[in-house]
Amino acid sequence: MSTSVRGTVARVGMGVWLFAVWLLLWGRADALVVVGGVIVVAAAYWVSRLPAVPTLRRVRPLWLVLAALEFAWDLLLSSLVIARHALYRPREVKGAIVEVDARTRSELILLAVTTSISLRPGTLLVDLDWDRHVLHIHAMPVRSPKEADAARDGVLRTEHRLMRALVASEDAAERDPSTREDR
């Protein structure tokens, strides 16, 4: 897909999103609300340059299912670890801020990664530097540099699973053609 077509699709995606929000705000979809929504979306585009909705180049359903299963497994394990520490010597549980250098350049995949790690018990996104693609997460329990590295590796595994399942244009352009996974 060419860059201009991809940009048009992304802009139409934002328009559809705004229109859907308009309909949800009104709570109905009669002719007046629909026409009014189209006019409002067109006016919003005319007076401002709205951001484009990031698009995916490809979705791999099997890898997406595997990523969802691995996420569920991560949820279970992290819940058990946090529960154990909450019941057994909770005052001795220590946390740390861990810096993670993201490999993806896709805002959509970064959003999925940050949402995933924030939903997992024991980890929380503290800061995200969009320009450098660096995440700062609070992880617990972390009592040693080895455990901090394990928390960092967990975030990178989550990112890898999502990059494998959701191929973004930003990431596909940076890949070496000889090592592409989407063949």
Contacts in CASP RR format, 6 or more apart in sequence:
PFRMAT RR
TARGET T0000
AUTHOR 0000-0000-0000
METHOD contacts of the structure
MODEL  1
MSTSVRGTVARVGMGVWLFAVWLLLWGRADALVVVGGVIVVAAAYWVSRL
PAVPTLRRVRPLWLVLAALEFAWDLLLSSLVIARHALYRPREVKGAIVEV
DARTRSELILLAVTTSISLRPGTLLVDLDWDRHVLHIHAMPVRSPKEADA
ARDGVLRTEHRLMRALVASEDAAERDPSTREDR
1 9 0 8 1.000
1 57 0 8 1.000
6 55 0 8 1.000
6 169 0 8 1.000
7 52 0 8 1.000
7 55 0 8 1.000
9 55 0 8 1.000
10 52 0 8 1.000
10 53 0 8 1.000
10 54 0 8 1.000
10 55 0 8 1.000
11 45 0 8 1.000
11 50 0 8 1.000
11 52 0 8 1.000
11 53 0 8 1.000
13 52 0 8 1.000
13 53 0 8 1.000
14 50 0 8 1.000
14 51 0 8 1.000
14 52 0 8 1.000
14 53 0 8 1.000
15 41 0 8 1.000
15 45 0 8 1.000
15 50 0 8 1.000
17 53 0 8 1.000
18 40 0 8 1.000
18 41 0 8 1.000
18 44 0 8 1.000
18 50 0 8 1.000
19 37 0 8 1.000
19 38 0 8 1.000
19 41 0 8 1.000
22 33 0 8 1.000
22 36 0 8 1.000
22 37 0 8 1.000
22 40 0 8 1.000
22 41 0 8 1.000
23 29 0 8 1.000
23 33 0 8 1.000
23 34 0 8 1.000
23 37 0 8 1.000
26 33 0 8 1.000
27 33 0 8 1.000
44 50 0 8 1.000
54 106 0 8 1.000
54 107 0 8 1.000
54 108 0 8 1.000
54 168 0 8 1.000
55 108 0 8 1.000
55 168 0 8 1.000
55 169 0 8 1.000
56 108 0 8 1.000
56 166 0 8 1.000
56 167 0 8 1.000
56 168 0 8 1.000
56 169 0 8 1.000
57 167 0 8 1.000
57 168 0 8 1.000
57 169 0 8 1.000
57 172 0 8 1.000
58 166 0 8 1.000
58 167 0 8 1.000
58 182 0 8 1.000
59 165 0 8 1.000
59 166 0 8 1.000
59 167 0 8 1.000
60 164 0 8 1.000
60 165 0 8 1.000
60 166 0 8 1.000
60 167 0 8 1.000
60 182 0 8 1.000
63 161 0 8 1.000
63 164 0 8 1.000
63 165 0 8 1.000
64 165 0 8 1.000
64 166 0 8 1.000
66 161 0 8 1.000
66 165 0 8 1.000
67 161 0 8 1.000
67 162 0 8 1.000
67 164 0 8 1.000
67 165 0 8 1.000
70 161 0 8 1.000
71 116 0 8 1.000
71 120 0 8 1.000
71 158 0 8 1.000
71 161 0 8 1.000
74 120 0 8 1.000
74 154 0 8 1.000
74 158 0 8 1.000
75 119 0 8 1.000
75 120 0 8 1.000
75 121 0 8 1.000
78 120 0 8 1.000
78 121 0 8 1.000
78 122 0 8 1.000
78 123 0 8 1.000
79 121 0 8 1.000
81 121 0 8 1.000
81 122 0 8 1.000
81 141 0 8 1.000
82 121 0 8 1.000
82 122 0 8 1.000
82 140 0 8 1.000
85 93 0 8 1.000
85 140 0 8 1.000
85 141 0 8 1.000
86 93 0 8 1.000
93 140 0 8 1.000
93 141 0 8 1.000
94 140 0 8 1.000
94 141 0 8 1.000
94 142 0 8 1.000
94 143 0 8 1.000
95 138 0 8 1.000
95 139 0 8 1.000
95 140 0 8 1.000
95 141 0 8 1.000
95 142 0 8 1.000
95 143 0 8 1.000
96 138 0 8 1.000
96 139 0 8 1.000
96 140 0 8 1.000
96 142 0 8 1.000
96 147 0 8 1.000
96 148 0 8 1.000
96 151 0 8 1.000
97 126 0 8 1.000
97 136 0 8 1.000
97 137 0 8 1.000
97 138 0 8 1.000
98 136 0 8 1.000
98 137 0 8 1.000
98 138 0 8 1.000
98 139 0 8 1.000
98 142 0 8 1.000
98 148 0 8 1.000
98 151 0 8 1.000
98 152 0 8 1.000
98 155 0 8 1.000
99 134 0 8 1.000
99 135 0 8 1.000
99 136 0 8 1.000
99 152 0 8 1.000
100 134 0 8 1.000
100 135 0 8 1.000
100 136 0 8 1.000
100 137 0 8 1.000
100 152 0 8 1.000
100 155 0 8 1.000
100 156 0 8 1.000
101 133 0 8 1.000
101 134 0 8 1.000
102 110 0 8 1.000
102 113 0 8 1.000
102 133 0 8 1.000
102 134 0 8 1.000
102 135 0 8 1.000
102 159 0 8 1.000
103 133 0 8 1.000
103 156 0 8 1.000
103 159 0 8 1.000
103 160 0 8 1.000
103 163 0 8 1.000
104 110 0 8 1.000
104 113 0 8 1.000
104 133 0 8 1.000
104 159 0 8 1.000
104 162 0 8 1.000
104 163 0 8 1.000
104 168 0 8 1.000
104 170 0 8 1.000
104 171 0 8 1.000
105 133 0 8 1.000
105 168 0 8 1.000
105 170 0 8 1.000
105 171 0 8 1.000
105 174 0 8 1.000
106 163 0 8 1.000
106 166 0 8 1.000
106 168 0 8 1.000
106 169 0 8 1.000
106 170 0 8 1.000
106 171 0 8 1.000
107 130 0 8 1.000
107 170 0 8 1.000
108 166 0 8 1.000
108 168 0 8 1.000
109 159 0 8 1.000
109 162 0 8 1.000
109 163 0 8 1.000
109 166 0 8 1.000
109 168 0 8 1.000
109 171 0 8 1.000
110 128 0 8 1.000
110 130 0 8 1.000
110 133 0 8 1.000
110 135 0 8 1.000
112 162 0 8 1.000
112 166 0 8 1.000
113 135 0 8 1.000
113 155 0 8 1.000
113 158 0 8 1.000
113 159 0 8 1.000
113 162 0 8 1.000
114 125 0 8 1.000
114 128 0 8 1.000
114 135 0 8 1.000
116 158 0 8 1.000
116 162 0 8 1.000
117 123 0 8 1.000
117 124 0 8 1.000
117 125 0 8 1.000
117 135 0 8 1.000
117 137 0 8 1.000
117 155 0 8 1.000
117 158 0 8 1.000
118 124 0 8 1.000
118 125 0 8 1.000
122 138 0 8 1.000
122 139 0 8 1.000
122 140 0 8 1.000
123 137 0 8 1.000
123 138 0 8 1.000
123 139 0 8 1.000
123 140 0 8 1.000
123 151 0 8 1.000
123 155 0 8 1.000
124 137 0 8 1.000
124 138 0 8 1.000
125 135 0 8 1.000
125 136 0 8 1.000
125 137 0 8 1.000
126 136 0 8 1.000
126 137 0 8 1.000
126 138 0 8 1.000
127 135 0 8 1.000
127 136 0 8 1.000
128 134 0 8 1.000
128 135 0 8 1.000
128 136 0 8 1.000
129 135 0 8 1.000
129 136 0 8 1.000
135 155 0 8 1.000
137 151 0 8 1.000
137 155 0 8 1.000
139 147 0 8 1.000
139 148 0 8 1.000
139 151 0 8 1.000
141 147 0 8 1.000
142 148 0 8 1.000
142 151 0 8 1.000
163 171 0 8 1.000
164 181 0 8 1.000
167 182 0 8 1.000
172 180 0 8 1.000
172 182 0 8 1.000
END
